[in-house]
Amino acid sequence: MNSDSSANRDYATISPSAKVLLLMKGHTGIPFAREAARLISLPDHFIPDFERKDFGYWARVVHFESRYQQVNALLADIQPSHILELSSGFSFRGLQLSTEQEVHFIDTDLPDLIAAKRPLLEALQAGLPEAKGKLEMQPLNALHETDFRAITDRFAPGPLTIINEGLLMYLNTEEKKQLCAIIRNVLQERGGYWITADIYLKDEARFAGLLPKDELQQFLEAHRIDDNKFDSLEAAADFFRGEGFEIDREAEPDFGSTDALQYLVASAPAELLEQLQNGGRRIQATWRLKLAE
Ligand SMILES: C[S@@+](CC[C@H](N)C(=O)[O-])C[C@H]1O[C@@H](n2cnc3c(N)ncnc32)[C@H](O)[C@@H]1O
């Protein structure tokens, strides 16, 4: 069942952010990102600009590379054999994991995005060794329970791990609750986990003036994502507890393991770097959630 607000909303207006993210990730070590950025830019040439001296830009790139790694870290210690990624955008985690591991991975996003992603996937798959696992790519509006169920029914019986990054800040509280209810129902039946990197905290003041007034920033402001962020980690934990989830584990960010950190350091004013090193307030967390007992 869809609430009226989600049934009437055009979620495809969020999809352009996925391409912006891919072009940024083309400057990181995320598997397939540079090649996918090249493919999506055709007929133009994607030329990564590592000389760019722009602290706010590199801070974002490091953040997105780290966020991707945080989800992977929480997957690695449970080694799930069934993974469903929601709102995957132009991310190719499913390609990487299914190539290397015996996993059934279903990669999903809205229909138009999946249609645009399919040729990229085919191009990236050409020349790879035979996959150890199985990868499917399917259109899915994550707020449509019937469609969601049709996707989860594609997995063999057994626990399921659902993952997402970069979605919850586009959903208002009602929509977040709707998604929680769908995931809760699925996990109640099958067992498993929900890994979400979307524990973003409201923090406008700290970054005011720091982030570039670029296309992404204008997009985020137009979508009023700050309104959809959590007031604090405690408020986020309370929200998920109210929806029947508890935190199983929190990822530990390791910015030192990102490729992009070197470019951030090269473009950072000394006082800003010091501020960062002395541990500013967290703006985001990645949690592995399980059903509350
Ligand atoms: C900021 S992008 C993040 C993409 C990717 N996860 C990443 O981190 O690179 C947000 C994605 O959410 C998708 N999206 C928005 N609303 C959605 C919905 N209701 N169901 C599924 N995906 C949705 C968009 O199409 C877009 O790809």
The ligand as an SDF file (V2000), in Angstrom:
LIG
                    3D

 27 29  0  0  0  0  0  0  0  0999 V2000
   21.8020   10.4020   -4.3810 C   0  0  0  0  0  0  0  0  0  0  0  0
   21.4080    9.0900   -5.4920 S   0  0  0  0  0  0  0  0  0  0  0  0
   22.3320    7.7910   -4.7200 C   0  0  0  0  0  0  0  0  0  0  0  0
   22.7460    6.7300   -5.6920 C   0  0  0  0  0  0  0  0  0  0  0  0
   23.7000    5.6660   -5.1430 C   0  0  0  0  0  0  0  0  0  0  0  0
   23.1210    4.9320   -4.0420 N   0  0  0  0  0  0  0  0  0  0  0  0
   25.0300    6.2620   -4.7550 C   0  0  0  0  0  0  0  0  0  0  0  0
   25.3050    6.4070   -3.5680 O   0  0  0  0  0  0  0  0  0  0  0  0
   25.7990    6.5980   -5.6650 O   0  0  0  0  0  0  0  0  0  0  0  0
   19.7220    8.7640   -5.0540 C   0  0  0  0  0  0  0  0  0  0  0  0
   19.0890    7.6360   -5.8220 C   0  0  0  0  0  0  0  0  0  0  0  0
   17.8110    7.3480   -5.2520 O   0  0  0  0  0  0  0  0  0  0  0  0
   16.9660    6.9150   -6.2960 C   0  0  0  0  0  0  0  0  0  0  0  0
   15.5810    6.9810   -5.8010 N   0  0  0  0  0  0  0  0  0  0  0  0
   14.8700    8.0820   -5.4690 C   0  0  0  0  0  0  0  0  0  0  0  0
   13.6490    7.7510   -5.0290 N   0  0  0  0  0  0  0  0  0  0  0  0
   13.5730    6.4040   -5.0630 C   0  0  0  0  0  0  0  0  0  0  0  0
   12.5660    5.4700   -4.7230 C   0  0  0  0  0  0  0  0  0  0  0  0
   11.3760    5.8670   -4.2650 N   0  0  0  0  0  0  0  0  0  0  0  0
   12.8290    4.1540   -4.8710 N   0  0  0  0  0  0  0  0  0  0  0  0
   14.0380    3.7480   -5.3390 C   0  0  0  0  0  0  0  0  0  0  0  0
   15.0320    4.5780   -5.6790 N   0  0  0  0  0  0  0  0  0  0  0  0
   14.8040    5.9020   -5.5490 C   0  0  0  0  0  0  0  0  0  0  0  0
   17.3090    7.8580   -7.4280 C   0  0  0  0  0  0  0  0  0  0  0  0
   16.8830    7.3720   -8.6850 O   0  0  0  0  0  0  0  0  0  0  0  0
   18.8290    7.9440   -7.2900 C   0  0  0  0  0  0  0  0  0  0  0  0
   19.4800    6.9770   -8.0690 O   0  0  0  0  0  0  0  0  0  0  0  0
  1  2  1  0
  2  3  1  0
  2 10  1  0
  3  4  1  0
  4  5  1  0
  5  6  1  0
  5  7  1  0
  7  8  2  0
  7  9  1  0
 10 11  1  0
 11 12  1  0
 11 26  1  0
 12 13  1  0
 13 14  1  0
 13 24  1  0
 14 15  1  0
 14 23  1  0
 15 16  2  0
 16 17  1  0
 17 18  1  0
 17 23  2  0
 18 19  1  0
 18 20  2  0
 20 21  1  0
 21 22  2  0
 22 23  1  0
 24 25  1  0
 24 26  1  0
 26 27  1  0
M  CHG  2   2   1   9  -1
M  END
$$$$
